[in-house]
Amino acid sequence: PILRLENTNADASPAFLDFSKNSASAADDDTLGQIRFKGKDSIGSETTYVDLYCQSADITNNTEDGSLFLRTRADGTLTTTLAAVSGGVGIGTAAPNPNYKLHVYDTRTATAAGLRVHGSVTYADGAEYAKLQLMNSVTSTTASMVAFYDGANNNTGLAFKTDANAGTNERMRIQSDGNVGIGTAAPSQKLH
């Protein structure tokens, strides 16, 4: 079976699917709508594998906040995989720290929480293939940490760049052989 919402209007108006909770006793954290994706497990029991739901985090007039949660089943338990809460995003947490736009949390005790930036640049010595850039939107100044190919065999180095009057410049690099250069792009010693 397929449920299809089709809009044939010639204007820019979209098709809508509204979930509305019309309660005389509305409260913070009310669940307003939910979509569940279910299937059978190995013994034939109906199981929710993924669900998506939203809540009214704060219902105070003129300061309303909403939250959207995506849960996936991991090791037999529905676990919050992604949460968008009051302007912040949590990965692995339903309660992202409000001081940060992105909060990554991993409950596994044998694994460090991680964030992977995966580039697909073809190998060439010195080519940058992944970057983490910090930027001030008022002044457009940046600082960045850049992974680059370093020599043969797909070796990897790491460069640190900052803005100055003349633009973004590399300030420090760690080569694949462990040499560290400050103010040079070709360190020949452990600290150069």
C-alpha positions in Angstrom: 0.0 0.0 0.0 1.1 3.5 -0.7 -0.1 6.8 0.8 0.5 9.6 -1.6 -0.1 13.4 -1.1 -0.2 15.1 -4.5 -0.3 18.8 -5.1 -1.3 19.8 -8.6 -1.4 23.6 -7.9 0.7 25.7 -10.3 1.9 27.9 -7.4 4.7 27.3 -4.9 2.3 25.9 -2.2 3.3 22.4 -0.9 1.2 19.5 0.0 0.8 19.2 3.8 0.5 16.4 6.3 -0.5 17.9 9.6 -0.3 16.2 13.0 -2.3 18.3 15.5 -2.9 17.8 19.2 -5.9 19.8 20.3 -6.0 19.5 24.0 -7.5 21.6 26.7 -4.6 20.8 28.9 -1.6 21.4 26.7 1.7 21.1 28.5 5.5 21.3 27.8 6.9 18.1 26.3 3.5 16.9 24.9 4.1 14.5 22.0 2.3 16.0 19.0 2.8 13.4 16.4 4.7 10.2 15.7 5.5 7.9 12.7 6.6 4.4 13.5 8.3 2.0 11.0 7.5 -1.6 12.1 8.4 -5.1 10.9 8.7 -8.6 12.3 11.7 -9.9 14.2 13.2 -13.4 13.9 10.4 -15.0 16.0 7.6 -13.2 14.3 7.0 -10.5 16.9 6.0 -7.0 15.6 8.9 -4.7 16.3 9.4 -0.9 15.9 12.7 -0.5 14.1 12.6 3.3 13.6 10.3 6.1 14.9 10.1 9.8 14.4 8.2 12.0 16.8 7.9 15.6 17.8 7.1 17.4 21.1 6.1 20.8 22.2 9.2 21.5 24.4 7.9 24.9 25.6 4.3 26.0 25.0 4.7 29.5 26.5 3.1 32.0 24.1 5.7 33.9 22.0 8.6 31.8 23.2 7.4 28.4 22.0 10.0 25.7 21.3 9.6 22.4 19.4 11.7 19.2 19.4 12.0 16.5 16.8 13.4 13.1 17.6 14.6 10.2 15.5 15.0 6.9 17.2 16.5 3.7 15.7 16.7 0.2 17.2 20.2 -0.7 18.5 20.8 -4.0 20.3 17.1 -4.5 20.8 16.3 -1.1 22.2 14.9 2.1 20.6 17.7 4.6 21.0 17.7 8.4 20.2 19.9 8.7 17.2 19.2 12.3 16.3 17.4 15.1 18.2 16.6 18.6 17.1 15.8 20.5 20.3 15.2 24.3 20.5 17.6 25.2 17.7 20.3 22.6 18.7 21.1 19.2 17.3 22.0 16.1 19.3 23.5 13.0 17.8 23.2 10.1 20.3 21.4 12.3 22.9 17.8 13.4 23.3 19.0 16.4 25.4 21.7 18.3 23.5 23.7 20.9 25.4 21.9 24.2 24.8 25.2 26.1 24.7 26.2 24.3 21.4 24.5 23.9 18.0 25.8 20.3 17.7 26.3 17.9 20.6 27.7 14.4 19.9 27.3 11.8 22.6 28.2 8.1 22.7 27.1 5.8 25.5 29.4 2.9 24.5 32.1 2.7 27.2 34.7 1.0 25.0 34.4 3.6 22.1 35.2 7.3 22.1 32.6 9.6 20.7 33.6 10.7 17.3 32.8 13.0 14.4 34.0 11.9 11.0 34.6 14.3 8.1 35.0 12.0 5.1 36.4 13.5 1.9 36.8 11.7 -1.5 39.6 13.7 -3.1 41.8 11.7 -5.4 45.3 11.2 -4.1 47.9 13.8 -4.9 50.7 14.8 -2.6 49.7 17.8 -0.6 46.0 17.7 -1.6 43.6 18.6 1.1 40.8 16.1 1.5 38.9 17.0 4.8 38.5 20.2 6.7 37.0 21.5 9.9 36.5 25.2 9.6 35.5 27.7 12.4 34.1 31.0 11.1 32.9 34.3 12.4 30.0 35.3 10.3 30.3 39.0 11.2 33.9 39.4 10.0 34.2 36.3 7.8 37.5 35.3 9.5 38.3 31.7 9.8 40.5 29.2 11.5 40.7 25.6 10.2 42.2 22.2 10.7 42.9 20.4 7.4 43.9 16.8 6.6 46.1 16.4 3.6 47.9 13.7 1.7 51.6 13.6 2.8 53.9 11.8 0.5 53.5 8.3 -0.9 51.2 5.4 0.2 48.3 7.8 1.1 50.0 9.0 4.2 48.2 11.8 6.0 49.2 15.0 7.6 47.4 17.7 9.6 47.6 21.5 9.1 46.3 24.3 11.2 45.4 27.6 9.5 44.3 31.0 10.8 43.3 34.3 9.2 45.5 37.3 9.2 45.4 40.6 7.2 46.6 38.8 4.1 44.1 36.0 4.3 44.1 32.4 5.6 47.6 31.1 6.2 49.0 27.8 7.4 50.6 28.3 10.9 51.5 24.8 11.9 51.5 21.3 10.4 52.1 17.8 11.6 53.5 15.5 8.9 52.9 11.8 8.6 56.5 11.1 9.8 55.7 13.0 13.1 57.7 16.1 12.3 56.0 19.3 13.4 56.5 22.6 11.6 55.6 26.0 13.0 55.8 28.7 10.3 57.1 26.1 7.7 55.3 23.7 5.4 58.3 21.4 5.2 59.5 20.5 8.7 62.7 18.4 8.6 62.9 17.8 12.4 60.5 16.7 15.2 60.0 20.4 15.9 60.9 22.9 13.2 
